């Protein structure tokens, strides 16, 4: 018997109208979710991390909204590869500099995300991105490989960021300036296996991935919080977006084996190929995490 289609309601985001799940968190709370209600969800380990953060009402290209966007239960996987700095430079704006971990070598990543409980409801996401040097100051030209991989505050530029819901696409593209589009996108991550499949415009395979999940190590909430700053151009103005992740269970493997990454035909695989990755050096999987994604703020970058 076919599954019953979920009912939706239309909401306005700036000049766009998108459908969201009727009775979902966004429909009921419009980014001001009741933490006490969320704490009752069995998928949410705790809401203590969010009680220490204050939501702020801001004006944005998608209309008035509250920031940060809270992700109460999520999981993610990241495959990190060495790539020639020359190839990375061709794919990023001239104002940004690749982060080098060895002379002539930078970092490229393909990532998969599953957001089970968040302010804009369930969605999945994938990304191809590169590590860059902080935009507001030079910093070291070459950062040690180990330091770069374990740093708790990296800076990045994203080439591709497909999602599987309209609200995630509109908010990410119009509100943040990320290269987002909507496609069929499945991500499943648990303590034993990590899989993902991203469809291309014709319904075929853009990227497919499967691997055994590295052994997980649990952390108490608030004891393992990492940050990522992403740079985007929005209406010709440079923006800086901060994402804070409260890691609750994670594991990694260096020079991983048994990792099956299939590149098909599509925007995501084309972007990864353009970076000419040389070797996979690390596989990170976080089976339990939470996050606070802040709205972007204007930032100055060095003039050309």
C-alpha positions in Angstrom: 0.0 0.0 0.0 1.6 3.3 -1.0 2.6 5.7 1.7 0.4 8.7 2.4 1.9 11.9 1.1 2.7 14.3 3.9 0.5 17.4 4.0 2.3 20.7 3.5 1.6 24.4 4.0 3.0 27.3 1.9 5.2 29.9 3.6 6.9 33.1 2.3 10.6 33.5 2.4 11.5 36.9 0.9 10.2 36.8 -2.6 9.8 33.0 -2.7 7.0 30.7 -1.6 7.9 27.2 -0.4 6.0 24.2 1.0 6.9 22.9 4.5 5.5 20.0 6.5 2.1 20.9 8.0 2.5 20.8 11.8 6.3 20.6 11.6 8.7 22.7 13.6 8.9 25.5 11.1 5.2 25.6 10.5 4.5 25.9 14.2 7.5 28.0 15.5 9.1 29.9 12.5 12.6 29.5 13.9 11.6 30.0 17.5 11.2 26.4 18.5 10.2 25.4 22.0 13.2 23.7 23.5 11.1 22.0 26.1 9.1 20.3 23.3 12.2 19.3 21.4 13.7 17.8 24.5 10.9 15.2 24.5 11.9 13.9 21.1 13.7 10.5 21.6 16.1 11.4 18.8 17.4 14.4 20.7 20.0 13.6 23.3 19.8 16.9 25.1 18.9 20.6 24.5 21.5 22.0 27.0 23.7 23.2 24.2 20.9 25.4 22.8 19.9 26.9 26.2 23.3 28.6 26.2 22.7 30.3 22.9 20.3 33.2 22.3 18.2 33.6 19.2 18.2 37.0 17.5 15.7 38.5 15.1 17.4 39.8 12.0 16.4 41.2 8.6 17.7 39.1 5.7 17.1 38.6 2.0 14.6 35.9 3.0 12.7 38.3 5.2 12.7 38.7 9.0 14.1 35.5 10.6 15.7 34.3 13.8 19.3 33.2 14.0 21.0 30.8 14.6 19.2 27.9 12.9 19.3 25.1 15.4 19.9 21.4 14.5 18.9 19.3 17.4 19.8 15.8 16.0 22.1 15.4 13.0 24.8 13.2 11.6 27.5 13.7 9.1 30.4 12.2 7.2 33.4 13.8 5.6 36.0 12.3 3.1 39.1 14.5 3.1 41.5 14.4 0.2 44.7 16.1 -0.8 44.4 18.2 -4.0 46.8 20.4 -5.9 46.7 24.0 -4.9 46.8 25.0 -8.5 43.5 23.1 -9.2 41.9 24.6 -6.1 42.9 28.2 -7.1 41.1 27.8 -10.4 37.8 27.0 -8.6 37.8 29.7 -5.9 37.5 33.5 -6.1 40.8 35.3 -6.5 40.2 37.1 -3.1 40.6 33.7 -1.3 43.7 31.6 -0.8 43.8 27.8 -0.5 45.0 26.5 2.9 48.2 24.5 2.1 49.0 21.5 4.3 52.2 20.8 2.3 53.8 23.0 -0.4 51.6 22.8 -3.4 48.9 20.7 -1.7 45.6 21.8 -0.3 42.5 20.0 1.1 39.3 19.1 -0.7 36.4 17.4 0.9 33.1 15.7 0.0 30.6 15.7 2.8 27.2 14.2 3.6 24.7 15.4 6.2 21.5 14.2 7.6 19.4 16.5 9.8 16.8 14.5 11.6 15.4 17.3 13.9 16.0 21.0 13.1 14.2 24.3 13.0 13.4 23.9 9.3 12.5 20.2 9.6 14.1 17.0 8.3 16.4 17.3 5.3 19.6 15.9 3.8 22.6 17.6 2.2 25.9 17.0 0.4 28.8 19.2 -0.3 32.1 19.6 -2.1 34.3 22.2 -0.6 37.9 23.3 0.0 39.8 24.6 3.0 40.9 28.2 2.7 43.0 30.6 4.7 41.1 33.1 7.0 39.9 35.9 4.7 40.7 38.8 7.0 44.3 38.1 7.7 47.0 36.1 6.0 48.0 33.5 8.7 50.6 30.9 7.9 51.0 30.0 4.3 51.4 26.3 5.1 49.7 24.6 8.0 50.8 21.2 9.2 48.7 18.4 7.9 47.8 17.1 11.4 47.0 20.5 12.7 44.7 21.2 9.7 42.7 18.1 10.2 42.2 18.4 13.9 41.7 22.2 14.1 38.5 23.1 15.8 37.9 26.2 13.6 38.5 25.7 9.9 37.6 28.1 7.1 36.1 26.9 3.8 34.7 27.8 0.4 31.9 25.5 -0.9 31.6 24.6 -4.6 28.4 22.5 -4.4 25.7 22.1 -1.8 22.7 20.1 -3.0 19.7 19.5 -0.6 16.4 17.6 -0.8 13.9 20.3 0.4 12.8 23.6 -1.0 13.1 25.5 2.3 16.7 24.4 2.7 17.5 25.4 -0.8 15.8 28.9 -0.6 17.3 29.7 2.8 20.7 28.5 1.8 20.8 30.1 -1.6 18.9 33.3 -1.2 19.8 33.9 2.5 23.4 32.7 2.7 24.7 32.8 -0.9 25.5 29.0 -1.0 25.4 27.1 -4.3 22.3 25.1 -3.4 19.8 23.2 -5.6 17.2 20.6 -4.9 17.6 16.9 -5.9 16.9 13.4 -4.7 19.4 12.9 -2.0 19.6 10.0 0.5 21.9 9.9 3.4 22.0 7.1 6.1 24.5 7.2 8.9 24.7 4.8 11.9 27.3 3.2 14.0 27.9 0.4 11.5 27.6 1.9 8.0 27.5 5.2 6.2 25.8 5.5 2.8 24.7 8.3 0.5 23.3 8.7 -3.0 22.9 12.0 -4.8 20.8 12.0 -8.0 21.6 14.1 -11.0 19.1 16.1 -13.1 18.1 13.0 -15.0 17.6 10.8 -12.0 20.9 9.0 -12.4 23.8 8.9 -10.1 25.7 12.1 -9.5 27.6 10.8 -6.4 27.2 7.6 -4.5 29.1 6.6 -1.3 29.3 3.7 1.1 31.7 2.7 3.8 32.0 1.1 7.2 31.5 3.7 9.9 34.7 4.3 12.1 34.3 3.3 15.7 32.6 6.1 17.6 33.7 7.8 20.7 31.0 9.6 22.8 31.4 13.1 24.3 29.3 14.9 26.8 27.4 17.9 25.5 29.4 21.0 25.2 32.8 19.3 25.7 33.6 18.9 22.0 32.4 21.9 20.0 34.0 22.8 16.7 33.5 25.8 14.4 33.5 26.3 10.7 33.5 29.6 8.9 32.3 29.6 5.3 32.7 32.5 2.8 30.1 33.4 0.2 29.4 36.3 -2.2 25.8 37.5 -1.8 24.7 40.3 -4.1 28.3 41.2 -4.7 29.1 41.5 -0.9 31.4 39.0 0.8 29.7 37.2 3.7 31.0 35.1 6.5 28.9 32.3 7.9 29.7 30.6 11.3 28.6 27.1 12.1 29.1 25.6 15.5 28.8 21.9 16.0 28.3 20.2 19.3 29.8 16.7 18.7 28.3 13.9 20.8 29.7 10.8 19.1 32.3 10.7 16.4 35.1 8.6 14.9 37.8 8.8 12.2 40.2 6.7 10.2 43.4 7.8 8.5 44.2 6.5 5.0 40.9 4.7 5.1 40.3 1.4 3.3 37.0 0.0 2.0 35.7 3.4 1.1 33.6 3.3 -2.1 33.1 6.7 -3.7 31.4 6.6 -7.1 31.5 9.7 -9.3 28.8 9.7 -12.0 27.4 12.6 -14.1 26.3 15.8 -12.4 27.3 19.0 -10.8 28.7 17.5 -7.5 30.9 15.0 -9.3 32.1 17.6 -11.8 33.1 19.9 -9.0 35.1 17.2 -7.2 36.8 16.1 -10.4 37.8 19.7 -11.2 39.8 19.7 -7.9 41.9 16.8 -9.2 42.1 15.0 -5.8 45.2 12.9 -5.4 44.6 10.8 -2.3 42.0 10.2 0.4 43.8 10.9 3.7 40.9 10.8 6.3 37.4 9.6 6.8 35.4 11.2 9.6 31.9 10.2 10.7 29.8 11.9 13.4 26.8 9.7 14.2 25.4 12.1 16.9 25.7 15.9 16.8 23.9 19.2 17.1 24.6 22.5 15.5 23.9 26.2 15.4 24.1 27.8 12.0 24.3 31.6 12.2 23.0 33.9 9.5 25.9 35.4 7.4 27.5 38.7 8.2 29.4 41.1 5.8 33.1 40.7 6.0 36.0 42.6 4.4 38.4 40.6 2.3 41.8 41.7 0.9 41.3 43.8 -2.2 42.7 42.4 -5.5 
